[in-house]
């Protein structure tokens, strides 16, 4: 089904500007060293992925592997495992 959506020029222009700014922002983030860590803490995941602690805990209960050396210690999650888990969902 082909449907045409009519959009005002002003709205379309703002949308294009938003896309360009978002691309620039993502390019800047990909170059920052804190976004290239192999192991992420809960706070790193909250900042980088925008996921809350409650959601991350839910992922862990459903099978996301995490590394915690001691009880009540810092929880670390592999970036690769997290990305695979999110894509799989």
PyMOL Python script that loads the backbone (N, CA, C, O; Angstrom):
from pymol import cmd

cmd.read_pdbstr("""\
ATOM      1  N   UNK A   1       0.844  -1.169   0.000  1.00  0.00           N
ATOM      2  CA  UNK A   1       0.000   0.000   0.000  1.00  0.00           C
ATOM      3  C   UNK A   1       0.896   1.241   0.000  1.00  0.00           C
ATOM      4  O   UNK A   1       1.772   1.395   0.852  1.00  0.00           O
ATOM      5  N   UNK A   2       0.661   2.102  -0.954  1.00  0.00           N
ATOM      6  CA  UNK A   2       1.419   3.344  -1.041  1.00  0.00           C
ATOM      7  C   UNK A   2       0.562   4.486  -0.530  1.00  0.00           C
ATOM      8  O   UNK A   2      -0.551   4.704  -1.009  1.00  0.00           O
ATOM      9  N   UNK A   3       1.074   5.196   0.424  1.00  0.00           N
ATOM     10  CA  UNK A   3       0.345   6.338   0.984  1.00  0.00           C
ATOM     11  C   UNK A   3       1.273   7.532   0.995  1.00  0.00           C
ATOM     12  O   UNK A   3       2.432   7.431   1.396  1.00  0.00           O
ATOM     13  N   UNK A   4       0.763   8.643   0.559  1.00  0.00           N
ATOM     14  CA  UNK A   4       1.541   9.875   0.575  1.00  0.00           C
ATOM     15  C   UNK A   4       1.122  10.700   1.772  1.00  0.00           C
ATOM     16  O   UNK A   4      -0.066  10.864   2.048  1.00  0.00           O
ATOM     17  N   UNK A   5       2.089  11.203   2.462  1.00  0.00           N
ATOM     18  CA  UNK A   5       1.815  12.057   3.609  1.00  0.00           C
ATOM     19  C   UNK A   5       2.304  13.452   3.257  1.00  0.00           C
ATOM     20  O   UNK A   5       3.469  13.648   2.913  1.00  0.00           O
ATOM     21  N   UNK A   6       1.429  14.388   3.345  1.00  0.00           N
ATOM     22  CA  UNK A   6       1.781  15.766   3.046  1.00  0.00           C
ATOM     23  C   UNK A   6       2.329  16.420   4.318  1.00  0.00           C
ATOM     24  O   UNK A   6       1.687  16.397   5.368  1.00  0.00           O
ATOM     25  N   UNK A   7       3.510  16.995   4.207  1.00  0.00           N
ATOM     26  CA  UNK A   7       4.156  17.630   5.344  1.00  0.00           C
ATOM     27  C   UNK A   7       4.511  19.057   4.953  1.00  0.00           C
ATOM     28  O   UNK A   7       5.008  19.311   3.856  1.00  0.00           O
ATOM     29  N   UNK A   8       4.255  19.963   5.850  1.00  0.00           N
ATOM     30  CA  UNK A   8       4.616  21.352   5.576  1.00  0.00           C
ATOM     31  C   UNK A   8       6.122  21.473   5.434  1.00  0.00           C
ATOM     32  O   UNK A   8       6.875  20.724   6.056  1.00  0.00           O
ATOM     33  N   UNK A   9       6.555  22.417   4.616  1.00  0.00           N
ATOM     34  CA  UNK A   9       7.990  22.619   4.394  1.00  0.00           C
ATOM     35  C   UNK A   9       8.723  22.918   5.690  1.00  0.00           C
ATOM     36  O   UNK A   9       9.827  22.421   5.914  1.00  0.00           O
ATOM     37  N   UNK A  10       8.119  23.718   6.532  1.00  0.00           N
ATOM     38  CA  UNK A  10       8.752  24.100   7.798  1.00  0.00           C
ATOM     39  C   UNK A  10       8.978  22.864   8.667  1.00  0.00           C
ATOM     40  O   UNK A  10      10.045  22.716   9.262  1.00  0.00           O
ATOM     41  N   UNK A  11       7.991  21.982   8.745  1.00  0.00           N
ATOM     42  CA  UNK A  11       8.104  20.772   9.546  1.00  0.00           C
ATOM     43  C   UNK A  11       9.170  19.854   8.954  1.00  0.00           C
ATOM     44  O   UNK A  11       9.991  19.293   9.679  1.00  0.00           O
ATOM     45  N   UNK A  12       9.147  19.707   7.630  1.00  0.00           N
ATOM     46  CA  UNK A  12      10.127  18.864   6.950  1.00  0.00           C
ATOM     47  C   UNK A  12      11.540  19.400   7.169  1.00  0.00           C
ATOM     48  O   UNK A  12      12.466  18.630   7.423  1.00  0.00           O
ATOM     49  N   UNK A  13      11.702  20.698   7.073  1.00  0.00           N
ATOM     50  CA  UNK A  13      13.004  21.332   7.278  1.00  0.00           C
ATOM     51  C   UNK A  13      13.515  21.080   8.697  1.00  0.00           C
ATOM     52  O   UNK A  13      14.690  20.767   8.894  1.00  0.00           O
ATOM     53  N   UNK A  14      12.630  21.217   9.676  1.00  0.00           N
ATOM     54  CA  UNK A  14      13.024  20.968  11.065  1.00  0.00           C
ATOM     55  C   UNK A  14      13.402  19.506  11.279  1.00  0.00           C
ATOM     56  O   UNK A  14      14.336  19.202  12.022  1.00  0.00           O
ATOM     57  N   UNK A  15      12.677  18.609  10.628  1.00  0.00           N
ATOM     58  CA  UNK A  15      12.989  17.190  10.739  1.00  0.00           C
ATOM     59  C   UNK A  15      14.372  16.881  10.167  1.00  0.00           C
ATOM     60  O   UNK A  15      15.143  16.135  10.772  1.00  0.00           O
ATOM     61  N   UNK A  16      14.679  17.443   9.024  1.00  0.00           N
ATOM     62  CA  UNK A  16      15.993  17.237   8.401  1.00  0.00           C
ATOM     63  C   UNK A  16      17.096  17.782   9.306  1.00  0.00           C
ATOM     64  O   UNK A  16      18.130  17.136   9.475  1.00  0.00           O
ATOM     65  N   UNK A  17      16.890  18.954   9.885  1.00  0.00           N
ATOM     66  CA  UNK A  17      17.883  19.532  10.796  1.00  0.00           C
ATOM     67  C   UNK A  17      18.105  18.628  12.008  1.00  0.00           C
ATOM     68  O   UNK A  17      19.235  18.436  12.457  1.00  0.00           O
ATOM     69  N   UNK A  18      17.011  18.077  12.528  1.00  0.00           N
ATOM     70  CA  UNK A  18      17.104  17.184  13.680  1.00  0.00           C
ATOM     71  C   UNK A  18      17.909  15.932  13.335  1.00  0.00           C
ATOM     72  O   UNK A  18      18.737  15.488  14.130  1.00  0.00           O
ATOM     73  N   UNK A  19      17.672  15.365  12.165  1.00  0.00           N
ATOM     74  CA  UNK A  19      18.402  14.171  11.737  1.00  0.00           C
ATOM     75  C   UNK A  19      19.886  14.473  11.601  1.00  0.00           C
ATOM     76  O   UNK A  19      20.717  13.674  12.033  1.00  0.00           O
ATOM     77  N   UNK A  20      20.227  15.588  11.020  1.00  0.00           N
ATOM     78  CA  UNK A  20      21.635  15.973  10.839  1.00  0.00           C
ATOM     79  C   UNK A  20      22.305  16.174  12.198  1.00  0.00           C
ATOM     80  O   UNK A  20      23.424  15.704  12.408  1.00  0.00           O
ATOM     81  N   UNK A  21      21.638  16.865  13.122  1.00  0.00           N
ATOM     82  CA  UNK A  21      22.200  17.082  14.456  1.00  0.00           C
ATOM     83  C   UNK A  21      22.380  15.762  15.204  1.00  0.00           C
ATOM     84  O   UNK A  21      23.373  15.575  15.908  1.00  0.00           O
ATOM     85  N   UNK A  22      21.427  14.853  15.053  1.00  0.00           N
ATOM     86  CA  UNK A  22      21.515  13.553  15.717  1.00  0.00           C
ATOM     87  C   UNK A  22      22.696  12.759  15.177  1.00  0.00           C
ATOM     88  O   UNK A  22      23.427  12.134  15.945  1.00  0.00           O
ATOM     89  N   UNK A  23      22.887  12.778  13.877  1.00  0.00           N
ATOM     90  CA  UNK A  23      24.038  12.078  13.280  1.00  0.00           C
ATOM     91  C   UNK A  23      25.356  12.634  13.793  1.00  0.00           C
ATOM     92  O   UNK A  23      26.277  11.876  14.098  1.00  0.00           O
ATOM     93  N   UNK A  24      25.450  13.958  13.889  1.00  0.00           N
ATOM     94  CA  UNK A  24      26.674  14.581  14.411  1.00  0.00           C
ATOM     95  C   UNK A  24      26.914  14.165  15.861  1.00  0.00           C
ATOM     96  O   UNK A  24      28.039  13.846  16.246  1.00  0.00           O
ATOM     97  N   UNK A  25      25.850  14.172  16.657  1.00  0.00           N
ATOM     98  CA  UNK A  25      25.968  13.802  18.065  1.00  0.00           C
ATOM     99  C   UNK A  25      26.428  12.349  18.208  1.00  0.00           C
ATOM    100  O   UNK A  25      27.297  12.053  19.029  1.00  0.00           O
ATOM    101  N   UNK A  26      25.854  11.448  17.420  1.00  0.00           N
ATOM    102  CA  UNK A  26      26.249  10.046  17.472  1.00  0.00           C
ATOM    103  C   UNK A  26      27.700   9.853  17.041  1.00  0.00           C
ATOM    104  O   UNK A  26      28.412   9.024  17.608  1.00  0.00           O
ATOM    105  N   UNK A  27      28.138  10.611  16.044  1.00  0.00           N
ATOM    106  CA  UNK A  27      29.530  10.527  15.612  1.00  0.00           C
ATOM    107  C   UNK A  27      30.461  10.999  16.728  1.00  0.00           C
ATOM    108  O   UNK A  27      31.521  10.413  16.944  1.00  0.00           O
ATOM    109  N   UNK A  28      30.062  12.063  17.438  1.00  0.00           N
ATOM    110  CA  UNK A  28      30.871  12.559  18.559  1.00  0.00           C
ATOM    111  C   UNK A  28      30.952  11.524  19.674  1.00  0.00           C
ATOM    112  O   UNK A  28      32.021  11.308  20.245  1.00  0.00           O
ATOM    113  N   UNK A  29      29.831  10.884  19.987  1.00  0.00           N
ATOM    114  CA  UNK A  29      29.808   9.875  21.046  1.00  0.00           C
ATOM    115  C   UNK A  29      30.667   8.672  20.697  1.00  0.00           C
ATOM    116  O   UNK A  29      31.337   8.116  21.567  1.00  0.00           O
ATOM    117  N   UNK A  30      30.657   8.269  19.450  1.00  0.00           N
ATOM    118  CA  UNK A  30      31.402   7.068  19.077  1.00  0.00           C
ATOM    119  C   UNK A  30      32.911   7.282  19.201  1.00  0.00           C
ATOM    120  O   UNK A  30      33.661   6.310  19.290  1.00  0.00           O
ATOM    121  N   UNK A  31      33.363   8.526  19.209  1.00  0.00           N
ATOM    122  CA  UNK A  31      34.788   8.811  19.339  1.00  0.00           C
ATOM    123  C   UNK A  31      35.228   8.982  20.796  1.00  0.00           C
ATOM    124  O   UNK A  31      36.425   8.980  21.079  1.00  0.00           O
ATOM    125  N   UNK A  32      34.289   9.127  21.708  1.00  0.00           N
ATOM    126  CA  UNK A  32      34.643   9.342  23.107  1.00  0.00           C
ATOM    127  C   UNK A  32      35.080   8.030  23.743  1.00  0.00           C
ATOM    128  O   UNK A  32      34.436   7.002  23.539  1.00  0.00           O
ATOM    129  N   UNK A  33      36.173   8.052  24.515  1.00  0.00           N
ATOM    130  CA  UNK A  33      36.705   6.814  25.098  1.00  0.00           C
ATOM    131  C   UNK A  33      35.770   6.128  26.084  1.00  0.00           C
ATOM    132  O   UNK A  33      35.800   4.903  26.197  1.00  0.00           O
ATOM    133  N   UNK A  34      34.934   6.885  26.805  1.00  0.00           N
ATOM    134  CA  UNK A  34      34.044   6.241  27.768  1.00  0.00           C
ATOM    135  C   UNK A  34      32.956   5.414  27.087  1.00  0.00           C
ATOM    136  O   UNK A  34      32.308   4.592  27.736  1.00  0.00           O
ATOM    137  N   UNK A  35      32.751   5.621  25.791  1.00  0.00           N
ATOM    138  CA  UNK A  35      31.771   4.827  25.059  1.00  0.00           C
ATOM    139  C   UNK A  35      32.422   3.686  24.290  1.00  0.00           C
ATOM    140  O   UNK A  35      31.805   3.096  23.404  1.00  0.00           O
ATOM    141  N   UNK A  36      33.674   3.376  24.632  1.00  0.00           N
ATOM    142  CA  UNK A  36      34.377   2.264  23.999  1.00  0.00           C
ATOM    143  C   UNK A  36      34.803   1.222  25.023  1.00  0.00           C
ATOM    144  O   UNK A  36      35.579   0.321  24.705  1.00  0.00           O
ATOM    145  N   UNK A  37      34.300   1.337  26.258  1.00  0.00           N
ATOM    146  CA  UNK A  37      34.658   0.384  27.303  1.00  0.00           C
ATOM    147  C   UNK A  37      34.121  -0.997  26.965  1.00  0.00           C
ATOM    148  O   UNK A  37      33.039  -1.137  26.397  1.00  0.00           O
ATOM    149  N   UNK A  38      34.900  -2.020  27.326  1.00  0.00           N
ATOM    150  CA  UNK A  38      34.469  -3.396  27.105  1.00  0.00           C
ATOM    151  C   UNK A  38      33.490  -3.851  28.190  1.00  0.00           C
ATOM    152  O   UNK A  38      32.529  -4.562  27.896  1.00  0.00           O
ATOM    153  N   UNK A  39      33.728  -3.448  29.438  1.00  0.00           N
ATOM    154  CA  UNK A  39      32.863  -3.803  30.565  1.00  0.00           C
ATOM    155  C   UNK A  39      32.185  -2.536  31.070  1.00  0.00           C
ATOM    156  O   UNK A  39      32.839  -1.512  31.272  1.00  0.00           O
ATOM    157  N   UNK A  40      30.875  -2.608  31.271  1.00  0.00           N
ATOM    158  CA  UNK A  40      30.092  -1.447  31.677  1.00  0.00           C
ATOM    159  C   UNK A  40      29.487  -1.659  33.056  1.00  0.00           C
ATOM    160  O   UNK A  40      29.004  -2.746  33.371  1.00  0.00           O
ATOM    161  N   UNK A  41      29.516  -0.619  33.873  1.00  0.00           N
ATOM    162  CA  UNK A  41      28.826  -0.668  35.158  1.00  0.00           C
ATOM    163  C   UNK A  41      27.365  -0.283  34.906  1.00  0.00           C
ATOM    164  O   UNK A  41      27.004   0.136  33.806  1.00  0.00           O
ATOM    165  N   UNK A  42      26.550  -0.428  35.918  1.00  0.00           N
ATOM    166  CA  UNK A  42      25.128  -0.072  35.795  1.00  0.00           C
ATOM    167  C   UNK A  42      24.986   1.401  35.427  1.00  0.00           C
ATOM    168  O   UNK A  42      24.178   1.752  34.568  1.00  0.00           O
ATOM    169  N   UNK A  43      25.762   2.257  36.069  1.00  0.00           N
ATOM    170  CA  UNK A  43      25.663   3.691  35.772  1.00  0.00           C
ATOM    171  C   UNK A  43      26.114   4.003  34.345  1.00  0.00           C
ATOM    172  O   UNK A  43      25.549   4.889  33.704  1.00  0.00           O
ATOM    173  N   UNK A  44      27.125   3.288  33.838  1.00  0.00           N
ATOM    174  CA  UNK A  44      27.547   3.468  32.443  1.00  0.00           C
ATOM    175  C   UNK A  44      26.413   3.117  31.485  1.00  0.00           C
ATOM    176  O   UNK A  44      26.175   3.819  30.502  1.00  0.00           O
ATOM    177  N   UNK A  45      25.725   2.029  31.785  1.00  0.00           N
ATOM    178  CA  UNK A  45      24.619   1.579  30.925  1.00  0.00           C
ATOM    179  C   UNK A  45      23.470   2.586  30.977  1.00  0.00           C
ATOM    180  O   UNK A  45      22.844   2.876  29.957  1.00  0.00           O
ATOM    181  N   UNK A  46      23.198   3.115  32.166  1.00  0.00           N
ATOM    182  CA  UNK A  46      22.136   4.115  32.295  1.00  0.00           C
ATOM    183  C   UNK A  46      22.436   5.336  31.434  1.00  0.00           C
ATOM    184  O   UNK A  46      21.542   5.877  30.784  1.00  0.00           O
ATOM    185  N   UNK A  47      23.689   5.769  31.430  1.00  0.00           N
ATOM    186  CA  UNK A  47      24.076   6.956  30.667  1.00  0.00           C
ATOM    187  C   UNK A  47      24.100   6.674  29.169  1.00  0.00           C
ATOM    188  O   UNK A  47      23.515   7.418  28.382  1.00  0.00           O
ATOM    189  N   UNK A  48      24.770   5.610  28.782  1.00  0.00           N
ATOM    190  CA  UNK A  48      24.991   5.350  27.364  1.00  0.00           C
ATOM    191  C   UNK A  48      23.762   4.814  26.645  1.00  0.00           C
ATOM    192  O   UNK A  48      23.470   5.233  25.525  1.00  0.00           O
ATOM    193  N   UNK A  49      23.041   3.894  27.273  1.00  0.00           N
ATOM    194  CA  UNK A  49      21.909   3.256  26.607  1.00  0.00           C
ATOM    195  C   UNK A  49      20.564   3.841  27.028  1.00  0.00           C
ATOM    196  O   UNK A  49      19.547   3.573  26.388  1.00  0.00           O
ATOM    197  N   UNK A  50      20.548   4.636  28.094  1.00  0.00           N
ATOM    198  CA  UNK A  50      19.303   5.236  28.557  1.00  0.00           C
ATOM    199  C   UNK A  50      18.355   4.235  29.210  1.00  0.00           C
ATOM    200  O   UNK A  50      17.139   4.428  29.213  1.00  0.00           O
ATOM    201  N   UNK A  51      18.918   3.173  29.756  1.00  0.00           N
ATOM    202  CA  UNK A  51      18.109   2.147  30.432  1.00  0.00           C
ATOM    203  C   UNK A  51      18.161   2.382  31.935  1.00  0.00           C
ATOM    204  O   UNK A  51      19.203   2.751  32.477  1.00  0.00           O
ATOM    205  N   UNK A  52      17.035   2.169  32.605  1.00  0.00           N
ATOM    206  CA  UNK A  52      17.003   2.364  34.050  1.00  0.00           C
ATOM    207  C   UNK A  52      17.559   1.136  34.763  1.00  0.00           C
ATOM    208  O   UNK A  52      17.689   0.066  34.169  1.00  0.00           O
ATOM    209  N   UNK A  53      17.879   1.301  36.023  1.00  0.00           N
ATOM    210  CA  UNK A  53      18.393   0.212  36.851  1.00  0.00           C
ATOM    211  C   UNK A  53      17.381  -0.940  36.904  1.00  0.00           C
ATOM    212  O   UNK A  53      17.757  -2.111  36.863  1.00  0.00           O
ATOM    213  N   UNK A  54      16.106  -0.591  36.995  1.00  0.00           N
ATOM    214  CA  UNK A  54      15.049  -1.592  37.079  1.00  0.00           C
ATOM    215  C   UNK A  54      15.006  -2.449  35.803  1.00  0.00           C
ATOM    216  O   UNK A  54      14.835  -3.665  35.885  1.00  0.00           O
ATOM    217  N   UNK A  55      15.157  -1.838  34.656  1.00  0.00           N
ATOM    218  CA  UNK A  55      15.155  -2.572  33.381  1.00  0.00           C
ATOM    219  C   UNK A  55      16.378  -3.481  33.300  1.00  0.00           C
ATOM    220  O   UNK A  55      16.270  -4.630  32.872  1.00  0.00           O
ATOM    221  N   UNK A  56      17.533  -2.974  33.706  1.00  0.00           N
ATOM    222  CA  UNK A  56      18.765  -3.772  33.669  1.00  0.00           C
ATOM    223  C   UNK A  56      18.636  -4.982  34.593  1.00  0.00           C
ATOM    224  O   UNK A  56      19.035  -6.089  34.229  1.00  0.00           O
ATOM    225  N   UNK A  57      18.079  -4.774  35.786  1.00  0.00           N
ATOM    226  CA  UNK A  57      17.862  -5.895  36.712  1.00  0.00           C
ATOM    227  C   UNK A  57      16.913  -6.919  36.102  1.00  0.00           C
ATOM    228  O   UNK A  57      17.105  -8.122  36.279  1.00  0.00           O
ATOM    229  N   UNK A  58      15.905  -6.461  35.394  1.00  0.00           N
ATOM    230  CA  UNK A  58      14.985  -7.369  34.710  1.00  0.00           C
ATOM    231  C   UNK A  58      15.692  -8.183  33.644  1.00  0.00           C
ATOM    232  O   UNK A  58      15.442  -9.379  33.495  1.00  0.00           O
ATOM    233  N   UNK A  59      16.591  -7.520  32.890  1.00  0.00           N
ATOM    234  CA  UNK A  59      17.386  -8.232  31.877  1.00  0.00           C
ATOM    235  C   UNK A  59      18.230  -9.319  32.538  1.00  0.00           C
ATOM    236  O   UNK A  59      18.349 -10.428  32.017  1.00  0.00           O
ATOM    237  N   UNK A  60      18.815  -8.990  33.689  1.00  0.00           N
ATOM    238  CA  UNK A  60      19.653  -9.972  34.396  1.00  0.00           C
ATOM    239  C   UNK A  60      18.834 -11.159  34.863  1.00  0.00           C
ATOM    240  O   UNK A  60      19.305 -12.295  34.797  1.00  0.00           O
ATOM    241  N   UNK A  61      17.627 -10.925  35.332  1.00  0.00           N
ATOM    242  CA  UNK A  61      16.752 -12.017  35.771  1.00  0.00           C
ATOM    243  C   UNK A  61      16.344 -12.904  34.601  1.00  0.00           C
ATOM    244  O   UNK A  61      16.118 -14.102  34.770  1.00  0.00           O
ATOM    245  N   UNK A  62      16.251 -12.305  33.406  1.00  0.00           N
ATOM    246  CA  UNK A  62      15.835 -13.061  32.222  1.00  0.00           C
ATOM    247  C   UNK A  62      17.005 -13.700  31.481  1.00  0.00           C
ATOM    248  O   UNK A  62      16.810 -14.323  30.437  1.00  0.00           O
ATOM    249  N   UNK A  63      18.226 -13.551  32.016  1.00  0.00           N
ATOM    250  CA  UNK A  63      19.338 -14.283  31.426  1.00  0.00           C
ATOM    251  C   UNK A  63      20.538 -13.481  30.970  1.00  0.00           C
ATOM    252  O   UNK A  63      21.499 -14.076  30.482  1.00  0.00           O
ATOM    253  N   UNK A  64      20.537 -12.164  31.102  1.00  0.00           N
ATOM    254  CA  UNK A  64      21.716 -11.385  30.731  1.00  0.00           C
ATOM    255  C   UNK A  64      22.837 -11.684  31.717  1.00  0.00           C
ATOM    256  O   UNK A  64      22.662 -11.555  32.929  1.00  0.00           O
ATOM    257  N   UNK A  65      23.987 -12.085  31.189  1.00  0.00           N
ATOM    258  CA  UNK A  65      25.116 -12.449  32.045  1.00  0.00           C
ATOM    259  C   UNK A  65      25.804 -11.198  32.579  1.00  0.00           C
ATOM    260  O   UNK A  65      26.031 -10.233  31.849  1.00  0.00           O
ATOM    261  N   UNK A  66      26.130 -11.237  33.868  1.00  0.00           N
ATOM    262  CA  UNK A  66      26.829 -10.131  34.517  1.00  0.00           C
ATOM    263  C   UNK A  66      27.953 -10.689  35.371  1.00  0.00           C
ATOM    264  O   UNK A  66      27.917 -11.850  35.778  1.00  0.00           O
ATOM    265  N   UNK A  67      28.942  -9.866  35.639  1.00  0.00           N
ATOM    266  CA  UNK A  67      30.080 -10.261  36.444  1.00  0.00           C
ATOM    267  C   UNK A  67      30.038  -9.456  37.742  1.00  0.00           C
ATOM    268  O   UNK A  67      30.045  -8.225  37.724  1.00  0.00           O
ATOM    269  N   UNK A  68      29.996 -10.168  38.863  1.00  0.00           N
ATOM    270  CA  UNK A  68      29.993  -9.522  40.173  1.00  0.00           C
ATOM    271  C   UNK A  68      30.923 -10.341  41.062  1.00  0.00           C
ATOM    272  O   UNK A  68      30.565 -11.436  41.496  1.00  0.00           O
ATOM    273  N   UNK A  69      32.122  -9.810  41.334  1.00  0.00           N
ATOM    274  CA  UNK A  69      33.145 -10.575  42.047  1.00  0.00           C
ATOM    275  C   UNK A  69      32.752 -10.934  43.473  1.00  0.00           C
ATOM    276  O   UNK A  69      33.004 -12.051  43.923  1.00  0.00           O
ATOM    277  N   UNK A  70      32.137  -9.997  44.184  1.00  0.00           N
ATOM    278  CA  UNK A  70      31.701 -10.282  45.553  1.00  0.00           C
ATOM    279  C   UNK A  70      30.237  -9.858  45.704  1.00  0.00           C
ATOM    280  O   UNK A  70      29.744  -9.004  44.968  1.00  0.00           O
ATOM    281  N   UNK A  71      29.561 -10.471  46.669  1.00  0.00           N
ATOM    282  CA  UNK A  71      28.188 -10.043  46.951  1.00  0.00           C
ATOM    283  C   UNK A  71      28.215  -8.577  47.349  1.00  0.00           C
ATOM    284  O   UNK A  71      29.115  -8.152  48.072  1.00  0.00           O
ATOM    285  N   UNK A  72      27.263  -7.812  46.898  1.00  0.00           N
ATOM    286  CA  UNK A  72      27.195  -6.370  47.130  1.00  0.00           C
ATOM    287  C   UNK A  72      28.351  -5.613  46.466  1.00  0.00           C
ATOM    288  O   UNK A  72      28.619  -4.460  46.803  1.00  0.00           O
ATOM    289  N   UNK A  73      29.027  -6.263  45.530  1.00  0.00           N
ATOM    290  CA  UNK A  73      30.115  -5.614  44.798  1.00  0.00           C
ATOM    291  C   UNK A  73      29.601  -4.955  43.524  1.00  0.00           C
ATOM    292  O   UNK A  73      28.414  -5.020  43.205  1.00  0.00           O
ATOM    293  N   UNK A  74      30.503  -4.332  42.819  1.00  0.00           N
ATOM    294  CA  UNK A  74      30.153  -3.639  41.585  1.00  0.00           C
ATOM    295  C   UNK A  74      29.751  -4.653  40.515  1.00  0.00           C
ATOM    296  O   UNK A  74      30.428  -5.661  40.315  1.00  0.00           O
ATOM    297  N   UNK A  75      28.659  -4.379  39.843  1.00  0.00           N
ATOM    298  CA  UNK A  75      28.163  -5.248  38.780  1.00  0.00           C
ATOM    299  C   UNK A  75      28.722  -4.742  37.458  1.00  0.00           C
ATOM    300  O   UNK A  75      28.583  -3.565  37.125  1.00  0.00           O
ATOM    301  N   UNK A  76      29.352  -5.635  36.712  1.00  0.00           N
ATOM    302  CA  UNK A  76      29.877  -5.292  35.401  1.00  0.00           C
ATOM    303  C   UNK A  76      29.230  -6.187  34.348  1.00  0.00           C
ATOM    304  O   UNK A  76      29.069  -7.392  34.543  1.00  0.00           O
ATOM    305  N   UNK A  77      28.868  -5.574  33.242  1.00  0.00           N
ATOM    306  CA  UNK A  77      28.232  -6.304  32.151  1.00  0.00           C
ATOM    307  C   UNK A  77      29.028  -6.050  30.883  1.00  0.00           C
ATOM    308  O   UNK A  77      29.393  -4.912  30.587  1.00  0.00           O
ATOM    309  N   UNK A  78      29.294  -7.105  30.141  1.00  0.00           N
ATOM    310  CA  UNK A  78      30.037  -6.996  28.895  1.00  0.00           C
ATOM    311  C   UNK A  78      29.205  -6.225  27.874  1.00  0.00           C
ATOM    312  O   UNK A  78      28.018  -6.493  27.689  1.00  0.00           O
ATOM    313  N   UNK A  79      29.844  -5.271  27.220  1.00  0.00           N
ATOM    314  CA  UNK A  79      29.158  -4.476  26.198  1.00  0.00           C
ATOM    315  C   UNK A  79      28.604  -5.378  25.099  1.00  0.00           C
ATOM    316  O   UNK A  79      27.474  -5.193  24.648  1.00  0.00           O
ATOM    317  N   UNK A  80      29.401  -6.352  24.672  1.00  0.00           N
ATOM    318  CA  UNK A  80      28.996  -7.253  23.594  1.00  0.00           C
ATOM    319  C   UNK A  80      27.765  -8.050  24.010  1.00  0.00           C
ATOM    320  O   UNK A  80      26.813  -8.172  23.239  1.00  0.00           O
ATOM    321  N   UNK A  81      27.781  -8.597  25.237  1.00  0.00           N
ATOM    322  CA  UNK A  81      26.645  -9.384  25.728  1.00  0.00           C
ATOM    323  C   UNK A  81      25.385  -8.521  25.826  1.00  0.00           C
ATOM    324  O   UNK A  81      24.296  -8.968  25.466  1.00  0.00           O
ATOM    325  N   UNK A  82      25.533  -7.287  26.315  1.00  0.00           N
ATOM    326  CA  UNK A  82      24.385  -6.393  26.441  1.00  0.00           C
ATOM    327  C   UNK A  82      23.793  -6.079  25.072  1.00  0.00           C
ATOM    328  O   UNK A  82      22.578  -6.145  24.886  1.00  0.00           O
ATOM    329  N   UNK A  83      24.656  -5.736  24.112  1.00  0.00           N
ATOM    330  CA  UNK A  83      24.168  -5.413  22.777  1.00  0.00           C
ATOM    331  C   UNK A  83      23.480  -6.616  22.127  1.00  0.00           C
ATOM    332  O   UNK A  83      22.441  -6.467  21.484  1.00  0.00           O
ATOM    333  N   UNK A  84      24.061  -7.811  22.297  1.00  0.00           N
ATOM    334  CA  UNK A  84      23.425  -9.024  21.758  1.00  0.00           C
ATOM    335  C   UNK A  84      22.064  -9.236  22.392  1.00  0.00           C
ATOM    336  O   UNK A  84      21.103  -9.566  21.698  1.00  0.00           O
ATOM    337  N   UNK A  85      21.969  -9.050  23.713  1.00  0.00           N
ATOM    338  CA  UNK A  85      20.721  -9.264  24.443  1.00  0.00           C
ATOM    339  C   UNK A  85      19.654  -8.270  23.969  1.00  0.00           C
ATOM    340  O   UNK A  85      18.503  -8.647  23.748  1.00  0.00           O
ATOM    341  N   UNK A  86      20.042  -7.012  23.817  1.00  0.00           N
ATOM    342  CA  UNK A  86      19.078  -5.991  23.378  1.00  0.00           C
ATOM    343  C   UNK A  86      18.600  -6.278  21.963  1.00  0.00           C
ATOM    344  O   UNK A  86      17.411  -6.146  21.674  1.00  0.00           O
ATOM    345  N   UNK A  87      19.499  -6.662  21.089  1.00  0.00           N
ATOM    346  CA  UNK A  87      19.120  -6.965  19.696  1.00  0.00           C
ATOM    347  C   UNK A  87      18.217  -8.180  19.643  1.00  0.00           C
ATOM    348  O   UNK A  87      17.259  -8.211  18.871  1.00  0.00           O
ATOM    349  N   UNK A  88      18.518  -9.193  20.469  1.00  0.00           N
ATOM    350  CA  UNK A  88      17.731 -10.409  20.505  1.00  0.00           C
ATOM    351  C   UNK A  88      16.298 -10.133  20.930  1.00  0.00           C
ATOM    352  O   UNK A  88      15.374 -10.762  20.414  1.00  0.00           O
ATOM    353  N   UNK A  89      16.093  -9.206  21.857  1.00  0.00           N
ATOM    354  CA  UNK A  89      14.751  -8.871  22.358  1.00  0.00           C
ATOM    355  C   UNK A  89      13.988  -8.259  21.266  1.00  0.00           C
ATOM    356  O   UNK A  89      12.828  -7.894  21.453  1.00  0.00           O
TER     357      UNK A  89
END
""", "prot")
cmd.dss("prot")
cmd.show_as("cartoon", "prot")
cmd.util.cbc("prot")
cmd.orient("prot")
